[in-house]
Amino acid sequence: MKDRIKIVKKVRRVDKPPYIIDESRLKRFPRENMIFGRVKWEGYHQKHNKKISSLIIEGKPGYSRIDFALAYASWIVHDAFEDGFSRKRIKQFRTPTAMKKSDWTKTKCKIEDARKMSTYIKRAARLFGASLVGVCKLNRKWLYAKVKLPRKFENVIVMAVEMDANGIATSPTAIAAAATGVGYSKMAFVLACMGEFIRNLGYEAIQCGNDTALSIPLAIDAGLGELGRNGLLITPEYGPRVRLCKILTDLPLEPDKPIEFGVREFCRTCKLCAKYCEAKAISMDNEPSFNGVCKSNNPGALKWYVDAERCYLYWQKNGTDCSTCIKVCPYNISTSGKHKLSPEEFWKENL
């Protein structure tokens, strides 16, 4: 891509999250208004994968039988392992020997230092596969509208999983969709392990993917990044090339401070995600707004609102999901140095 923009990042910790909300307008978001919920309940035209058979016959690079086989295989852990998103201890096919006679996990581990416990949590999360991890207090504005949780769930562990750079670089092909699916499957594994780690300490854990609460505001609160023009979390390490998950818990933890590194100022002039968006779903406006542009937005936060309806209609046309706004973002740091890759180049990689 010829018009990539060089960025200089200076990350600093701040006392307040780097977003602005209008308290009089911001409401808890109804989960059924998410575009995927609307597909289910409103029948929003059709599922985005209806064209797969015809695309395979067409034989376009990146949309072959092999490419779609890869994409659907990538989701298997996420889709088949429902316990990855469990709110209770995961049922095991055998009881660990150490728990047969005396289940030591039924009593709470005494936590005398919340800061030290946070370091243990972060190390465990990285061991289990999280690329980034932060901790914040639960701001209940970010819970979905109908969610009710006991007050004891006051801490949130937010984790980001990096997606494969070369896979995303092929967007909008099925190969890029596979990179997304792998991210979600890794989320299920990380969440399951972290949830059990917390329960083994005698505390409760609610493992969440895109459910229960809004991931991006919580990730901002936990110091993982800032909000970009493309409506995604921008991290200093990977840009928007991450999937997010979180655990709500009563485990005593010390929260992290949010960070700032100039994302809004950069997005104000960059506009590459909007320029390359096939759906024209990303705003080209110079300034962000408090006003949403479709039913799947939640007005009241100052940002560039993404038209989820336009985005999803393009997914229908494409036959699979799209990550082009991630691919072209200058914050998307690829270890290979390649931000655009053909399907043929992807399959030849390391051969």
N, C-alpha and C positions, 0 to 999 in steps of 0.2 A: 504494500500500500504506500503510495507516494507521498500522501499528505499527513503522515504521522507527525505528531507534535511532541517535541521534547519537553519533559517536565522535570522540575527540581522539587524534591519533597523535603520539607522540614517538619517532622512530626513533633508535636508538643502535647503534653497532658493539660487538660483544662478542667475547671471545676464544674461546669455545666455542659450538657450535651450540645453539640453545635447545630441545633435545629431551633426553629421558631414556630410556635403553635398559637393559634387563636383559641383561647380557653372557652370563649363563648360559642365557638362553632365546632370544635373538635369533639366528636362523639366516639364511643367504642364501636368498632366496625363490625357489621353483621357478616359472619363468615359466608353466608349463602350468597352474598353479593360478589364474592370472588368470581372471576370469569369461569373457572372450572365448575363451581357450584351452579352457575347460571346455565352452563351446558347441560348439567344433569336435570335441573328443575324447570328451566325455561325452554329447554330444547334449543339452545342458541344456535340455530341453523343446523349444525351437525357436528359429530366428533371430528377432530382434526386428522384422524388416521384413516378416514374412509377411502382415500385414494391409493393406499399402499399397493394393492394388487396391480392396478393399472400402471403405477410408477415402476414397479418391478419389470413388467412387460416392456415398458418403454426403454429401460436399460440405461437411463441417464447416469453418468458417473456420480457416485455418492448416494445413489438411490437403488442400488442393485439388491438382489436377494441376499447376498453376503452382507451388505451394509445394514440392511434392516434386521438380519439375524443377529448381528452384533448389537444393534440398538436395543432390541427386545431382551437379549441375554443380559444386558447391563443392569436391568431393573430387577432381576430375579430375587436378590436378597431383600430389597425394599418391599417388593410385592408379595413375596411368599413368607417372609419372616415377620408376621404381625406383632410378635412379642418385642420387636425392636422399638415399638411405640407403646409399650405396656406401662400401666400405672401401678402395677403390683409386681411382686417377685415373679420372675419367669419360671414356669413349670419345667423341671428338668426330668429327663428320662431316667436318671439315677441320682440318688442323694449323695453328695460328697461325703466320704468317710468321716471327715472331721466334724460333720454336723449330725451324724446319726444318733449318737448318744446324748450329746448336749449341743443344742443350737445356740452358739455364742453370738449369733447375729441378732438375736431377739432383744438384747440389751443395748442401750446406746453407748457408743464410745464417747468417753469424756473429752470434749474439745475445749482446751484451755486457751488456745491462741487461734483466733479466726484467720489471722493473716497467714500463719503457718499452714493451716488447713487449706487455704486457697492455693498455696504453692503445691501441696500434695494433689489437689484436684487438677491443677493445670498439667502437672507432670503425668498424671494418670491419663488424662484426655489425650495428650500427645502420644503416649505409649499405645493407646488404643486406635490411633489413626487420625486424630484431629490435627489440622494444619495450624489453626489459631484457636485460642481459647481466652475468654475473659469472663469476669463476674460482675453482676450488677444487682441492685435492689429491684424488686418487681414493681414497676410502675403499672398500676392496674388499668390505666388508660389504654394500654397495649393489649389487654385481654380482649378476645372476641366478645361481641355484645351479650351473648347468652351464657357465657362461661362463669361459673361460680366456684370459687376456691376458698378454703379456709385461710384465715389470716396467717397461720403459721408458715405458709409457703411464701416467704418474703425474699428469697434469694433466687437468682437465675444464673445458671452456667450456660454461656453461649459459645458454641463451637462452629468453626468454619472448616469445611473440607475443600481442599484445592481440587479443581477439575483439570483433566489432562490438557495441556496447552496445545499440543498438535491436533488433538481431536477437535477442540473448540475452533481452531484455525481453519477447519474445513466448513464451518457454518455457511449456509443453512442446511447441510446435508444430514443424512441419517447417522453419519459417523460422529458429528457434533452432538447429536441426540444421545449417542452411546456414552460420550463423555459426561453428559448430564446425568444419565441413568446410573453410571458408576458412582457419581457423587452422591446420589440418593441411596444407593445400596451401602456405600461406606457409612453414610449417616446412620442407617439402621444398626450396623455393627457397633459403631462408636457409642450410640445411645444405649444399646443393650448392655454393653460392658460398663459404662459409666453408671447406669441405673443400678446395676447389681453391686458395684463398688460402694455406692452410697448406702444401699440397703444392708450390705454387709457390715456397715458401721452403725446400723441401728436407726437410720433416718429414712425419710420418705423421699421418693423421686418420681416426678411426672415427666416422662420422656416425650418430647414433642418434635415433630418435623415442621410442617406448615400449619399444624393444628394448634388449638388452644389460645395462642397469642401471636401477635405480629412479630416476626423474627427480626426484621431490619431495624426498627426502633430499639429493640432490646440489644441488638448487636452494637448499635451506636452508643447506647448507655454503657455497655460493657467495654467500650474502648477498642473495638475491632476496626472501626473505620467511620466514614462519613457517607451521606447519601449523594448519589450522582444524578445527573440529568436523565439518565436511562432508568431511573427508579430503583436502582440496585445499590447494595452496599459496595462502596469502593474501599478496599483495604490498601495500606501502604505496600504490603508484600506481594499481592496477586491482583490488585485492582478488583474488578467485579467477578473474576473467574473463580468463584467459590459457591458452595451450597451451604446453607445455614441450618443448624438445629440447636435445640436448647433443652435444659432440664430445670424444672421448677422444683425447689427443695426447701426443707426446713433445716438443712445442715448449716451450722454457723460458718459464715464465710465473710471475708473482707472484700468489699466491692472495689473494682478498678475505676480509675478516672477516665472519662471520655478523652478522645484525641481530636486534634485539628491539624490538617496539613494542606488547607487551601483548596479543597475540592470544589466548593460552590463557585469560588472566584475563577477557577480553571474552567469549569463546565460552562460558565457564562459566555466564554468566548470560543471554546473548542468546537462543540456541536457536531463532532464526527459521528457520534451514535445516531443523532437525528438525521444527518446527511445520508448515511448508509442504511438506514432502516427502510426495508422494502415496503413495510406497511404504512409508512409515514405516521407512525403512532407516537413518536417522541417529539416533544415541542421544540420548535426553533426559536421561541421567544427569548429575548435577551434576559428578561427578569423572571424569576419564579413567581408563583401566585398561591393564594389560599384557596382557589376555586378548582374543583375537580372538572374533568371533561367527559366522564361517563359514569354509569351506575356503579362500576367496579372500583371507583376512587372513593377516598374518604376525605372530604374537604376539611379545612381547618389547620392544615400544616403548610408552611411556606416551602414550596418545592415546584419542580417541573412535573406536572402530572402526565402519566403515560396513558394513552387511550388503549385500554386492554381489549376493547372490542375490535379495533382495527388490527391489533397484534394477533388476536386469535383468528380473525378471518384470514390473515396471511398464513397462519399455521395450517388452516384448512386447505388453502391453495397449494402450500408447500408439501403437504402430506405428512409432515412431522414438525417437531418444534424447531425454534430458531434461536441462535445465540450470537447473531451478528453484532448486536450492540455491545456484547462482551468482547468479541473478537477485535473490534476496531478501537476500543477504548485505549488511549495512550497509557493508562495506569495498568493495563494488562501486561505484566512483565513475563515474558516467555523465556525459559532457560535456553531454548533452542534458537532464540532470536527471530523466529518466524511467526508472523502474525496472520499470514494467509497461506493456506496449504491446499493443494488439490487432493482429491481422494486418492489418486494414483500415488502421489508423493507420500501420503499417510501410510498406505499399505506397503510401500517400498522401504519405509523407515527401518533402519537397523538390519535390513536383509543383506 
